Amino acid sequence: GFDERFRRAFREDADLALRLDAAGWRIAEGERQTVHPVRAADRWVSVRAQRGNADDVLMNRLHGPGWWRRAGAERGRLPRHLAVTAAACAALGGLATGRPRAAALLGGLWLLGTGEFFYARLSPGPRTRDESLTMALSSLLIPPLATFHWTRARLQAPPARWYDGTGVWP
């Protein structure tokens, strides 16, 4: 029942749940225990995971803008990533057009947003030197990559058509 347009293990379950709900099925909480061992991950796993932002675009296309609430999904940091990336781009634009004050202000906003993201990710620990370096490097890369994948999906996606309750899926 999973929609094969979801190429990663991300959002395919929320899509299925929303389709079941829209078809009149009831999803009940049960008692089941699953052991899912955590795979070994390299330093860049969270950077690669930003491809999942494209799946959020597909969810919007399929289920409408309110799908987050209906699926009980967290909104995530995409709005902040978009703002941080916009500040960085605008700061570079200010430098390129000879507006150093604007560039400094916008660069400060980029630095503040990036610093907040880094702190939020590092706070839980373990705060080793290697973990701190990983968090610093990936915190610089994640906002623009999340923005890139989201924007690319928005530009490539067909016009918004979500489920209308007729039994026919777009």
C-alpha positions, 0 to 999 in steps of 0.5 A: 500500500505504500506509494512508490513516489516516496523513494526514501523511508520517510513520509510514506507511512504518514501518506498511507495513514492519511489515505486510510483515514480518508477512505473511512478506515479507523487507525487504532493504537495497538500493542506491538513491540518492534526491535529496530536496531540503529544502523551505524552512521557516518558524519554526513548522514544528517546532511544526506537526510535533507533529501526528505524535504522533497517528500514533504512537497509531495505530501503537500501535493497529495494531501493539502497544506494541513496534512501535518496536523492531520498526520500528527507529524512535526513540522520540522525546521524547514521554515527556519532553514529557509530563513537562514538560507535566505539571510545568507544569500541576501548577505552575499548579495549585499556584499556583491552590490557594495552594501556592507552594512546590509551584508553585515546585518544579514550575515549576523542573522545567518550566524545567529540562526546557524548558531541556534541550530548548532546549539540545538543539535549539540545540546543533547550530547555527547559533546565530544570533540568529534561530535562537536565538529560533526555538528558544526560542519553539518549545521552549516550545510543542512539549511541550504541543502534542505532549502535546495531539496525543497525548492527543487521538488516544488519546481518539479512538482505538478500543480497541487491536487490532493485527495478529494474523497472520491476514491481516485488518487491524483 
